[in-house]
Amino acid sequence: MIKKYRNVCLILIFSIIAVFNALSIDFDNVVDFSVNLKALSILIENGQEDELDRNKYYVLNGIYSSISPKIINRNYFFYLNKEDLINPSSFINKIEAGSTGLTVYLKQSLTQETMDMLNSSSGVSDELIAAVLDDISDLIKKESIYSSSNFTGISLSDELIEIIDINPQITEEIVFLNRLLLEAAFPDEIWPEQLELELVYGEWIGTDDVIGYKCILIVNGAQAFRIFNRLKTEEASSLIIPINSKIMVVAKPVRVITLNGERVWELEAYYIRKI
């Protein structure tokens, strides 16, 4: 039993080191693993949550469940809406200019009616924005928008490339991948999609005892694809981590929130993997 426990610990340690190296995280910025939930709970109870260093990374694990309405609602797709745009005018103007492989591709996907509006418009109206976003939504549900020519000069994370490589075939996953690709291509124009999950029944790495607890993790970017588990496990892509799986997370604290009358920590997740 001791040998088995030691092997599990070694696997976790090596996994953590690999994560820090991949994310270029300096060990000096990682909280001592002995800082655990009990200590954090005491800070919350005593109203001392400001003492928690929000510039440090925490490593934790536990069983997770999704609480994002966007995941729970099976009719929701990750299409672009006007509310998703940081700067609608800039987004429309870049597509109209067609100065990159991707913007040329997106412009060519517009209907003739939308093109007529684009060519005749003296400004970026709400009607034009809606028409362009509707056409792009029709496009991103059909196939991946990725190609080497479309994304020449656009930086993509290793995690996003990993999703591209598995070539999702299910509509929900294709749309989500395309949404992530658009976020990468238009970082100043599109807000990153954020999902929330609840982590329960786990521990902060390094604790002597398993402590039942909960916290909320905010996940965006390619990491969000890993928890996009609306589909049945056998239908989903290999990168998807099923609900009720045990996961390891590298995260930074954001704030304390009230959830169902209970004060819990909300953290921003930088890396998630199944363990």
C-alpha positions in Angstrom: 0.0 0.0 0.0 2.8 2.4 0.9 4.6 1.5 -2.3 1.5 2.2 -4.4 1.0 5.5 -2.6 4.6 6.4 -3.3 4.2 5.6 -7.0 1.1 7.8 -7.2 2.9 10.7 -5.5 5.8 10.3 -7.9 3.5 10.4 -10.9 1.8 13.5 -9.6 5.2 15.2 -8.9 6.5 14.4 -12.4 3.2 15.5 -13.9 3.4 18.8 -12.0 7.0 19.4 -13.1 6.0 18.8 -16.8 3.1 21.2 -16.5 5.3 24.0 -15.0 7.8 23.5 -17.8 5.2 23.6 -20.5 3.6 26.7 -19.0 6.9 28.3 -18.3 5.9 28.6 -14.7 8.8 29.5 -12.3 8.8 27.3 -9.2 9.4 30.4 -7.1 5.8 31.4 -8.1 4.3 28.2 -6.9 2.8 28.1 -3.4 4.3 25.6 -1.0 2.2 22.4 -1.4 1.7 22.4 2.4 -0.6 25.4 2.0 -3.9 23.5 1.9 -7.6 24.0 2.0 -7.7 24.1 5.8 -5.4 27.1 5.8 -7.5 28.8 3.0 -10.7 28.0 4.8 -9.4 29.7 8.0 -8.5 32.8 5.9 -12.1 32.9 4.6 -13.7 32.4 8.0 -11.6 35.1 9.5 -12.2 37.5 6.7 -8.5 37.4 5.7 -8.9 36.2 2.1 -6.8 39.2 1.0 -3.8 37.4 2.6 -3.9 34.7 -0.1 -1.3 35.6 -2.7 -3.2 35.9 -6.0 0.1 36.0 -7.9 0.9 32.4 -6.9 -0.1 29.2 -8.6 -1.8 26.4 -6.7 -1.9 22.8 -7.6 -5.0 20.9 -6.6 -6.9 17.8 -7.6 -10.4 16.5 -7.2 -13.6 15.2 -8.8 -15.3 17.8 -11.0 -18.7 18.6 -12.3 -19.7 21.3 -14.8 -22.0 24.2 -13.7 -21.8 26.3 -16.8 -25.3 26.9 -18.3 -23.6 26.8 -21.7 -22.6 23.2 -21.1 -25.8 22.1 -19.4 -28.0 23.7 -22.1 -27.8 21.2 -25.0 -29.3 23.7 -27.4 -26.4 26.2 -26.9 -23.7 26.4 -29.5 -20.6 28.5 -29.3 -21.5 30.8 -32.2 -20.4 34.4 -32.2 -22.8 36.9 -30.9 -22.5 40.7 -30.7 -22.0 40.4 -27.0 -18.9 38.3 -27.7 -17.2 41.1 -29.5 -14.8 43.5 -27.7 -14.6 45.8 -30.7 -17.3 45.0 -33.3 -16.2 47.8 -35.7 -12.6 46.5 -35.7 -13.8 43.0 -36.3 -16.0 44.0 -39.3 -13.4 46.3 -40.7 -10.7 43.6 -40.7 -13.0 41.2 -42.5 -13.9 43.9 -45.1 -10.2 44.7 -45.7 -9.4 41.0 -46.3 -5.7 41.5 -45.6 -4.9 38.0 -44.2 -5.6 34.5 -45.4 -8.3 34.1 -42.7 -10.1 37.4 -43.3 -10.2 36.6 -47.0 -11.7 33.2 -46.2 -14.3 34.7 -43.8 -15.2 37.4 -46.3 -15.7 34.8 -49.1 -18.1 32.9 -46.8 -20.5 35.9 -46.6 -23.8 35.8 -48.5 -24.3 38.1 -51.4 -26.9 40.0 -49.3 -24.3 40.6 -46.6 -21.7 41.6 -49.1 -24.0 44.2 -50.6 -24.6 45.6 -47.1 -20.8 45.6 -46.5 -20.0 47.4 -49.7 -22.8 50.0 -49.4 -22.5 50.7 -45.7 -20.8 54.0 -44.7 -20.3 52.6 -41.2 -20.7 49.5 -39.0 -24.3 49.2 -38.1 -26.0 46.7 -35.8 -27.7 45.3 -38.8 -24.4 44.7 -40.6 -22.8 43.2 -37.5 -25.7 40.8 -37.1 -25.6 39.7 -40.8 -21.8 39.1 -40.7 -22.1 37.1 -37.5 -25.0 35.0 -38.8 -22.9 34.1 -41.9 -19.9 33.2 -39.9 -22.0 31.1 -37.5 -23.3 29.1 -40.6 -19.7 28.7 -41.7 -18.2 27.5 -38.4 -20.7 24.7 -37.9 -19.8 23.0 -41.2 -16.1 22.3 -40.9 -12.9 23.5 -39.2 -11.8 26.9 -40.4 -8.1 25.9 -39.9 -5.7 25.6 -42.7 -2.0 26.6 -42.9 -2.9 29.4 -45.3 -5.7 30.7 -43.2 -3.5 30.9 -40.1 -0.2 32.0 -41.5 1.4 34.4 -39.0 -1.2 33.6 -36.3 0.2 32.2 -33.0 -1.6 29.1 -31.8 -1.0 27.4 -28.5 0.2 23.8 -28.3 -3.1 22.8 -26.6 -5.1 24.3 -29.5 -2.9 22.6 -32.1 -3.6 19.3 -30.3 -7.3 19.8 -30.8 -6.8 20.6 -34.4 -4.8 17.4 -34.8 -7.6 15.2 -33.5 -9.8 16.7 -36.2 -13.2 16.8 -34.4 -16.1 15.5 -36.5 -19.1 16.2 -34.2 -20.9 19.5 -34.9 -20.7 20.7 -31.3 -17.0 20.2 -31.1 -16.3 21.7 -34.6 -18.1 24.9 -33.6 -16.2 25.0 -30.3 -12.9 24.5 -32.0 -13.7 27.2 -34.6 -14.7 29.6 -31.8 -11.3 29.0 -30.2 -9.5 29.6 -33.5 -11.4 32.8 -34.0 -10.4 34.0 -30.5 -6.7 33.2 -31.3 -6.9 35.1 -34.6 -8.8 38.1 -33.2 -7.6 38.6 -29.6 -8.4 42.3 -29.6 -11.9 41.8 -31.1 -13.3 38.6 -29.5 -13.8 37.9 -25.8 -12.5 34.5 -24.8 -15.3 32.0 -24.0 -15.3 31.1 -20.4 -16.7 28.0 -18.7 -17.1 27.2 -15.1 -16.7 23.9 -13.3 -17.0 22.9 -9.6 -14.2 20.9 -8.1 -15.3 18.7 -5.2 -14.0 15.8 -3.1 -10.3 16.3 -3.6 -7.2 17.8 -2.0 -4.6 20.4 -2.4 -1.4 18.6 -3.4 0.8 18.0 -0.4 -1.9 17.6 2.3 -1.7 14.7 4.6 -5.5 14.1 4.6 -8.0 14.1 1.9 -10.3 17.1 2.7 -13.8 17.3 1.2 -14.1 20.7 -0.3 -15.4 22.7 -3.2 -14.1 25.5 -5.3 -15.1 27.1 -8.7 -12.6 27.0 -11.6 -12.9 29.4 -14.5 -11.6 27.8 -17.7 -11.1 29.4 -21.1 -9.2 28.8 -24.3 -8.1 25.3 -25.3 -8.4 24.0 -21.7 -12.2 24.6 -21.9 -12.4 22.1 -24.7 -11.2 19.4 -22.3 -14.3 19.9 -20.1 -16.8 20.4 -23.0 -18.5 17.1 -22.1 -22.0 17.6 -23.3 -21.8 14.5 -25.4 -21.7 10.9 -24.3 -18.2 9.7 -23.5 -18.1 7.3 -26.4 -19.1 10.0 -28.9 -16.7 12.7 -27.6 -13.2 13.4 -28.8 -10.3 11.7 -27.0 -9.3 15.0 -25.3 -12.6 15.4 -23.5 -12.5 14.6 -19.8 -15.8 13.1 -18.7 -17.8 14.6 -15.8 -17.0 13.0 -12.4 -13.4 12.4 -13.5 -10.5 13.1 -11.1 -8.4 16.0 -12.5 -5.2 17.8 -11.6 -5.4 21.6 -12.0 -2.8 24.4 -11.9 -4.7 27.6 -11.0 -4.5 31.1 -9.6 -6.9 32.4 -7.0 -9.2 35.2 -8.2 -11.7 35.9 -5.4 -14.0 34.5 -2.8 -17.6 34.1 -4.0 -20.9 32.9 -2.3 -22.3 29.7 -3.8 -25.6 28.4 -2.4 -24.9 30.3 0.8 -21.4 29.0 1.1 -18.2 31.1 0.6 -15.9 29.3 -1.8 -12.8 30.2 -3.7 -12.9 31.0 -7.4 -9.7 30.2 -9.3 -8.6 30.7 -12.9 -7.4 27.4 -14.3 -4.3 27.4 -16.5 -3.9 23.7 -17.0 -6.2 20.7 -16.6 -5.5 17.0 -17.0 -7.2 13.8 -16.0 -5.4 11.7 -13.4 
